[in-house]
Amino acid sequence: MESDSGQRAERLLGQLHEWAMEAVGMPREERASFIAEVATKYYDHAVQNGLSALQAEEWRKNIDDWLHALVEVIETSGGAGGGHA
């Protein structure tokens, strides 16, 4: 049986992949603001759930970094049609 934290991690990875695919479908000039918006929502949610501002900022930065990296990997691998932006 998978642990609760393992299930949360799986859900997070799935959600990050969905957002990365959404970003790949956008024009390049819109991607950074979309990713920043998603990361900010994670910051807000983290603060609402008891993380300190410093911890939430680290979480926001991680989400931002992970999404940028996923977009790059998806484009490099030809996902979403190679990102026709």
N, C-alpha and C positions, 0 to 999 in steps of 0.2 A: 504494500500500500504506500502510495506516494505521500510525503509529508505536506502539511499545509503550506510551508514556505516554498517547497518545490512546486506546488500547484500555482502559487502566486507568481513565482519566477516564470513558469511556463506561460501564464496569462500575459505577463508583462512583455515577454519576448514576442508573443503573437501580436500584441497590440503595437509594439514598436515596429514590427515588420509591416503591419497594415499601414501605419502612418508613413513609413519609409516608401512604400509602394505608392501611396497617395502623393508624396512629395516628388517622386520620380515622374509622375504624370503631369506635374506642373512645369511652367516655364522656369528656367534656372533662376531668374531674378526674383521669383516669388518663394523659393524654397527656404531660404534662411529665415524669413519672417514667419513662415508656417512652422518651421521647427522650433523657433524661439517661442511661439505661441503655445505649442504643445508642451515644451519644457516648463514654461511659466505656470501652466495648469498643474503640472506635477509639483512644482514648488508650493503653490497655493494649497494643494491637497495635503502635502507633507506637513505644512504648518498647521493646518486644520486638524491633523491627526497627531499632534503633539511633538513633532520634531522642532528643534530650535531653528532659528533663522539661519544659522551657520550650517547646520546639517541639511536643511531644506535647500540651501543654495548649492551645496555640494551635489545633492540629488538632481537639482535642475541642470547643473553643468554636465553631470553624467548623462542625463537623458539627451541633452543637446549634442554631446559628443557621439553618443551611440547612434543617434538618428543620422547625423552627418556621415558617420562611417558606414552605416547600413545603406544609405542612398548611394554612396560611392561603390560599395560592393555590388549592389543590384545593377547599377549602370555598367560597371566593368564586366559583369557576367552576362550582360545582355538582357536582364530582366526588364519587364514592362516595355518590351520592344526596343530596349537600348536607350530609353530616355530621349525621345525625339524633341528635346527642348532647344 
